[in-house]
Every structure is written in structure tokens, then in C-alpha cells.
Amino acid sequence: MTKKELVQMLEEIVEADPDTLTGEELIEDLEGWDSLAVVNFIALVDENFGITLSPEKIMNSKTVNELVSLLDGYIK
């Protein structure tokens, strides 16, 4: 999976328009980012990469890029 594909899946999770997330957005400013989105993101990562991210690591991420960087080494 590429970074772009991961961001597209994140757009679906937060119900953002396609190709609108650049990576610089603050996660807390994403309208659809809530506890359900966190659970969906954890499930997405588990299904696609076979790893479990802790909610703490996710919640400590400030931007979309920081969230994506949690998967460095797993994405192309």
C-alpha cells in the first residue's frame, strides 16, 4: 500500500471529500475524526498490515502526516 492509498482510506474514515487531505491537516480539525474514526483506523491498519497500533500512539499524532508516519516501513 502506498501513502496516497492510506490517505485515501483515511479520507473515507473521516468522510472527507476525495483527494482533499494533504497531510498537513491537524487531526483534531478533521470534522469526522472521533473515537469511532480511531477504532476504524486501528482496524484498517490491522487488516492491511497485520499490526496493532495503540490508541495512545494514534492520539499523540497531531497531523495526518504524523499519523501516516506511524506506518513507516510498512507503506511504499
Residue frames as a rotation matrix with the C-alpha (Angstrom) as fourth column:
MET 1
0.587 0.810 0.000 0.00
0.810 -0.587 0.000 0.00
0.000 0.000 -1.000 0.00
THR 2
-0.368 -0.680 0.634 1.23
0.649 -0.677 -0.348 3.49
0.666 0.284 0.690 -0.80
LYS 3
-0.848 0.023 -0.529 0.99
0.400 -0.626 -0.670 6.59
-0.346 -0.780 0.521 1.36
LYS 4
-0.805 0.565 -0.180 -1.56
-0.571 -0.656 0.494 8.01
0.160 0.500 0.851 -1.08
GLU 5
-0.289 0.708 -0.644 -3.76
0.023 0.677 0.735 4.91
0.957 0.198 -0.212 -0.76
LEU 6
-0.494 0.051 -0.868 -3.57
0.845 0.263 -0.466 5.11
0.205 -0.963 -0.174 3.03
VAL 7
-0.924 0.153 -0.351 -4.55
-0.029 -0.942 -0.334 8.79
-0.382 -0.298 0.875 2.98
GLN 8
-0.603 0.744 -0.287 -7.46
-0.524 -0.098 0.846 7.96
0.601 0.661 0.449 0.67
MET 9
-0.219 0.509 -0.833 -8.67
0.541 0.774 0.330 5.34
0.812 -0.378 -0.445 3.14
LEU 10
-0.709 -0.082 -0.701 -8.31
0.666 -0.405 -0.627 7.88
-0.232 -0.911 0.341 5.93
GLU 11
-0.896 0.434 -0.094 -10.43
-0.437 -0.827 0.352 10.30
0.075 0.357 0.931 3.88
GLU 12
-0.279 0.818 -0.504 -13.14
-0.072 0.505 0.860 7.63
0.958 0.276 -0.082 3.76
ILE 13
-0.380 0.084 -0.921 -12.92
0.847 0.432 -0.310 7.10
0.372 -0.898 -0.235 7.53
VAL 14
-0.690 0.057 -0.721 -13.37
0.436 -0.763 -0.477 10.81
-0.577 -0.644 0.502 8.29
GLU 15
0.243 0.857 0.455 -15.83
0.877 0.008 -0.481 11.25
-0.416 0.516 -0.749 5.41
ALA 16
-0.108 -0.382 -0.918 -13.69
-0.155 -0.905 0.395 13.88
-0.982 0.185 0.038 3.71
ASP 17
0.841 0.348 -0.414 -14.02
-0.421 -0.060 -0.905 14.61
-0.340 0.935 0.096 0.01
PRO 18
0.698 -0.594 0.399 -11.65
0.667 0.742 -0.062 12.53
-0.260 0.310 0.915 -2.13
ASP 19
0.017 -0.862 0.506 -8.17
0.902 -0.205 -0.379 13.97
0.431 0.463 0.775 -2.67
THR 20
0.686 0.266 0.677 -8.64
0.035 -0.942 0.334 16.75
0.726 -0.206 -0.656 -0.10
LEU 21
0.915 -0.401 -0.041 -6.20
0.052 0.016 0.999 15.65
-0.400 -0.916 0.035 2.61
THR 22
0.674 -0.736 -0.071 -2.66
-0.410 -0.292 -0.864 16.86
0.615 0.611 -0.499 2.01
GLY 23
0.227 -0.586 -0.778 -1.12
0.676 0.670 -0.307 15.51
0.701 -0.456 0.548 5.19
GLU 24
-0.740 -0.572 0.355 -0.56
0.218 -0.703 -0.677 18.86
0.637 -0.423 0.645 6.84
GLU 25
0.143 0.900 0.412 -4.03
-0.312 -0.354 0.881 18.97
0.939 -0.255 0.230 8.42
LEU 26
-0.743 -0.221 0.632 -4.30
-0.663 0.104 -0.742 18.85
0.098 -0.970 -0.224 12.18
ILE 27
-0.793 0.433 -0.429 -6.13
0.335 0.898 0.286 15.68
0.509 0.083 -0.857 13.10
GLU 28
-0.617 0.562 -0.551 -8.19
0.598 -0.120 -0.793 17.48
-0.511 -0.819 -0.262 15.72
ASP 29
-0.546 0.393 -0.740 -9.50
-0.504 -0.860 -0.084 19.79
-0.669 0.327 0.667 12.99
LEU 30
-0.906 0.258 -0.336 -10.86
-0.162 0.523 0.837 16.93
0.391 0.813 -0.432 10.87
GLU 31
-0.274 0.903 0.330 -14.62
-0.928 -0.338 0.156 17.04
0.252 -0.264 0.931 11.27
GLY 32
0.598 0.600 -0.532 -15.04
-0.522 0.795 0.309 13.28
0.608 0.093 0.788 11.12
TRP 33
-0.370 -0.808 -0.459 -12.17
-0.042 0.508 -0.860 12.42
0.928 -0.299 -0.221 13.49
ASP 34
0.278 0.493 0.824 -13.72
-0.912 -0.135 0.388 10.96
0.303 -0.859 0.412 16.62
SER 35
-0.202 -0.380 0.903 -13.45
-0.746 0.656 0.110 7.82
-0.634 -0.652 -0.416 18.73
LEU 36
0.666 0.489 0.563 -15.17
-0.001 0.756 -0.655 5.74
-0.746 0.435 0.504 16.05
ALA 37
0.857 -0.420 -0.299 -12.68
-0.416 -0.221 -0.882 7.00
0.304 0.880 -0.364 13.46
VAL 38
-0.077 -0.906 0.415 -9.82
-0.996 0.091 0.014 5.94
-0.051 -0.413 -0.910 15.74
VAL 39
0.047 0.181 0.982 -11.31
-0.318 0.935 -0.157 2.44
-0.947 -0.305 0.101 16.03
ASN 40
0.934 0.337 0.122 -11.81
0.021 0.288 -0.957 2.30
-0.357 0.897 0.262 12.25
PHE 41
0.524 -0.820 -0.229 -8.21
-0.775 -0.347 -0.528 3.41
0.353 0.454 -0.818 11.68
ILE 42
-0.229 -0.578 0.783 -6.92
-0.828 0.538 0.155 0.73
-0.511 -0.613 -0.603 14.08
ALA 43
0.409 0.477 0.778 -8.99
0.002 0.852 -0.524 -1.87
-0.913 0.216 0.347 12.19
LEU 44
0.956 -0.078 -0.283 -7.73
-0.293 -0.203 -0.934 -0.59
0.015 0.976 -0.217 8.83
VAL 45
0.104 -0.994 0.038 -4.12
-0.979 -0.109 -0.171 -0.92
0.174 -0.019 -0.985 9.95
ASP 46
-0.191 -0.124 0.974 -4.71
-0.561 0.828 -0.005 -4.37
-0.806 -0.547 -0.228 11.42
GLU 47
0.678 0.577 0.456 -6.44
0.041 0.590 -0.807 -5.65
-0.734 0.566 0.376 8.28
ASN 48
0.964 -0.232 -0.127 -3.93
-0.181 -0.227 -0.957 -4.23
0.193 0.946 -0.261 5.82
PHE 49
0.178 -0.979 0.102 -0.65
-0.707 -0.199 -0.678 -4.51
0.684 0.049 -0.728 7.71
GLY 50
0.437 0.071 -0.897 -1.26
0.309 0.924 0.224 -7.12
0.845 -0.375 0.382 10.39
ILE 51
-0.716 -0.660 -0.228 -0.11
0.479 -0.226 -0.848 -4.80
0.509 -0.716 0.478 13.17
THR 52
0.428 0.843 -0.326 -1.95
0.828 -0.220 0.516 -3.26
0.363 -0.491 -0.792 16.08
LEU 53
-0.505 -0.506 0.700 -1.39
0.191 -0.856 -0.481 0.42
0.842 -0.109 0.529 16.80
SER 54
-0.501 0.325 -0.802 -2.16
0.855 0.041 -0.517 1.57
-0.135 -0.945 -0.298 20.30
PRO 55
0.538 0.771 0.341 -4.82
0.784 -0.606 0.134 4.26
0.310 0.195 -0.931 20.63
GLU 56
0.594 -0.382 -0.708 -2.26
0.364 -0.657 0.660 6.33
-0.717 -0.650 -0.252 22.56
LYS 57
-0.533 -0.822 0.202 0.12
0.529 -0.138 0.837 6.45
-0.660 0.553 0.508 19.59
ILE 58
-0.255 0.530 0.809 -2.73
0.896 -0.185 0.404 7.49
0.364 0.828 -0.427 17.34
MET 59
0.751 0.638 -0.171 -3.98
0.648 -0.664 0.373 10.14
0.125 -0.391 -0.912 19.74
ASN 60
0.270 -0.743 -0.613 -0.44
0.406 -0.489 0.772 11.53
-0.873 -0.457 0.170 20.15
SER 61
-0.517 -0.377 0.769 -0.26
0.850 -0.119 0.513 12.19
-0.102 0.919 0.382 16.41
LYS 62
-0.338 0.331 -0.881 -1.00
0.178 -0.897 -0.405 15.84
-0.924 -0.293 0.244 15.68
THR 63
-0.167 0.220 -0.961 -1.19
-0.868 -0.496 0.038 15.85
-0.468 0.840 0.273 11.88
VAL 64
0.879 0.473 -0.055 -2.27
-0.418 0.712 -0.564 13.43
-0.228 0.519 0.824 9.18
ASN 65
0.389 -0.813 -0.433 1.40
-0.503 0.207 -0.839 13.05
0.772 0.544 -0.328 8.19
GLU 66
-0.481 -0.545 0.687 2.31
-0.869 0.195 -0.454 12.08
0.113 -0.815 -0.568 11.76
LEU 67
0.338 0.695 0.634 -0.48
-0.667 0.652 -0.360 9.53
-0.664 -0.301 0.684 11.74
VAL 68
0.919 -0.028 -0.392 0.77
-0.323 0.517 -0.793 8.09
0.225 0.856 0.466 8.46
SER 69
0.041 -0.999 -0.016 4.35
-0.746 -0.020 -0.666 8.06
0.665 0.039 -0.746 9.75
LEU 70
0.117 0.072 0.990 3.28
-0.855 0.515 0.063 5.50
-0.505 -0.854 0.122 12.38
LEU 71
0.810 0.263 0.524 3.33
0.015 0.885 -0.466 3.08
-0.586 0.385 0.713 9.45
ASP 72
0.375 -0.778 -0.504 6.80
-0.927 -0.300 -0.227 3.96
0.025 0.552 -0.833 8.13
GLY 73
-0.678 -0.679 0.283 8.38
-0.660 0.731 0.173 0.76
-0.324 -0.070 -0.943 6.97
TYR 74
-0.407 0.628 0.663 5.01
0.327 0.778 -0.536 -0.73
-0.853 -0.002 -0.522 6.06
ILE 75
0.731 0.680 -0.050 3.96
0.240 -0.325 -0.915 1.64
-0.639 0.657 -0.401 3.27
LYS 76
0.004 -0.694 0.720 5.65
0.983 0.133 0.123 2.40
-0.181 0.708 0.683 -0.03
